[in-house]
Amino acid sequence: MEIKSINKINYPRTNLNIAFTPKKKSDHTIPPQKTLDGMTIMAIPIIAAINHNQEAIRGKNITFDGQFQPNSKSIPKKSNSNPIQIYSAKDGYNKIADHYDTWKWQKFWEENEMPLIMEWSKNKKNSYGADIGVGTGRNLKIFLDNNNQIDGFDISDEMITICKQKYPDYIDKGTLNCYNLSIFDINNSNHKYDWIISNRVVSNIEDLEKFIQTLQKIIKVGGECFISDVHPDRNYDYTHLNIDNNDIYIETYKHPIQQIKQLFEKYNFEIVKYEEFLKDNLKLTNTIKTDIKPIFYYFILKYKG
Ligand SMILES: C[S@@+](CC[C@H](N)C(=O)[O-])C[C@H]1O[C@@H](n2cnc3c(N)ncnc32)[C@H](O)[C@@H]1O
């Protein structure tokens, strides 16, 4: 099968709305909210995340600032007898997997995030890397073209199945291995990676400290990480995807940037670079409503051992 190049992907047809999730364990429900002024998702199917007082959101009105684009059609109007169902990341991404690559916000990420990844990838050649939360493998080609050996991990079997379908030749050659595994179940203590990339996954992770501890366990001393996500200051409450008039809500967790930085430092990751981007510094933002809060961020990290 031909590898889909980024430029060949056709977008839109799916609207994803992000919001916040008030709870964590797998599929569960929350009481209906009185007000959901939707905002469309952005990058990722993503996330929001919850910090400690997020439980307080439950039962209260939720409002969104239109992180990307308000989409009134997808504003849920649920009655008390019809509570909103919140899916785990695994189940939620399984549900939206077929729509992920055609989601209209992919173009936003390709224009704004992809160049940063490409820049970072320049000195990653003939090395051994991992993509945590690889999804449908949208960022793999850059690294495969540079003769890297890559392990892709994803908790969603449907996402990883699509990823495998895109890269059969690399899988046959053994340069790409795709694993339907949560980061927390990676157990390859014999192999340490030269680099790790994880794009728009942190907001799917409730236990960020455990996530960073796992990165530490699987990376070489001197190895680099590229970690990016929707900025936690964006005013959305949980991940909401509207696909063919079906609303999918995925649990999400917002981790304050300061907390993320502290945890990286605690686990001996040097923050080589941190950047966050306001609307004015990005492309394809004309439909994004607010411009006073950063839209996304990325870290480049080096494990000091
Ligand atoms: C927003 S998508 C990003 C996919 C890909 N990184 C990209 O840039 O297109 C988030 C992905 O993280 C995966 N994910 C969420 N929690 C995970 C976990 N604990 N371990 C591995 N993958 C996870 C989801 O299944 C989903 O495919």
The ligand as an SDF file (V2000), in Angstrom:
LIG
                    3D

 27 29  0  0  0  0  0  0  0  0999 V2000
   -4.4380   13.1040   19.6060 C   0  0  0  0  0  0  0  0  0  0  0  0
   -3.8880   11.5070   19.1750 S   0  0  0  0  0  0  0  0  0  0  0  0
   -2.2900   11.8970   18.5410 C   0  0  0  0  0  0  0  0  0  0  0  0
   -1.8060   10.8520   17.5700 C   0  0  0  0  0  0  0  0  0  0  0  0
   -0.4560   11.2030   16.9220 C   0  0  0  0  0  0  0  0  0  0  0  0
    0.5650   11.4010   17.9360 N   0  0  0  0  0  0  0  0  0  0  0  0
   -0.5560   12.4270   16.0520 C   0  0  0  0  0  0  0  0  0  0  0  0
    0.2370   13.3690   16.2440 O   0  0  0  0  0  0  0  0  0  0  0  0
   -1.4020   12.4400   15.1420 O   0  0  0  0  0  0  0  0  0  0  0  0
   -3.5270   10.8460   20.7730 C   0  0  0  0  0  0  0  0  0  0  0  0
   -3.1570    9.3840   20.6850 C   0  0  0  0  0  0  0  0  0  0  0  0
   -2.6290    8.9820   21.9450 O   0  0  0  0  0  0  0  0  0  0  0  0
   -3.0830    7.6540   22.1950 C   0  0  0  0  0  0  0  0  0  0  0  0
   -2.9750    7.3880   23.6390 N   0  0  0  0  0  0  0  0  0  0  0  0
   -3.7240    7.9190   24.6310 C   0  0  0  0  0  0  0  0  0  0  0  0
   -3.3310    7.4440   25.8200 N   0  0  0  0  0  0  0  0  0  0  0  0
   -2.2960    6.5910   25.5840 C   0  0  0  0  0  0  0  0  0  0  0  0
   -1.4590    5.7700   26.4040 C   0  0  0  0  0  0  0  0  0  0  0  0
   -1.6170    5.7290   27.7350 N   0  0  0  0  0  0  0  0  0  0  0  0
   -0.4940    5.0360   25.8180 N   0  0  0  0  0  0  0  0  0  0  0  0
   -0.3360    5.0530   24.4700 C   0  0  0  0  0  0  0  0  0  0  0  0
   -1.1130    5.7840   23.6410 N   0  0  0  0  0  0  0  0  0  0  0  0
   -2.0730    6.5500   24.1870 C   0  0  0  0  0  0  0  0  0  0  0  0
   -4.5130    7.6750   21.6650 C   0  0  0  0  0  0  0  0  0  0  0  0
   -5.0220    6.3920   21.4390 O   0  0  0  0  0  0  0  0  0  0  0  0
   -4.3390    8.4820   20.3810 C   0  0  0  0  0  0  0  0  0  0  0  0
   -4.0410    7.6660   19.2810 O   0  0  0  0  0  0  0  0  0  0  0  0
  1  2  1  0
  2  3  1  0
  2 10  1  0
  3  4  1  0
  4  5  1  0
  5  6  1  0
  5  7  1  0
  7  8  2  0
  7  9  1  0
 10 11  1  0
 11 12  1  0
 11 26  1  0
 12 13  1  0
 13 14  1  0
 13 24  1  0
 14 15  1  0
 14 23  1  0
 15 16  2  0
 16 17  1  0
 17 18  1  0
 17 23  2  0
 18 19  1  0
 18 20  2  0
 20 21  1  0
 21 22  2  0
 22 23  1  0
 24 25  1  0
 24 26  1  0
 26 27  1  0
M  CHG  2   2   1   9  -1
M  END
$$$$
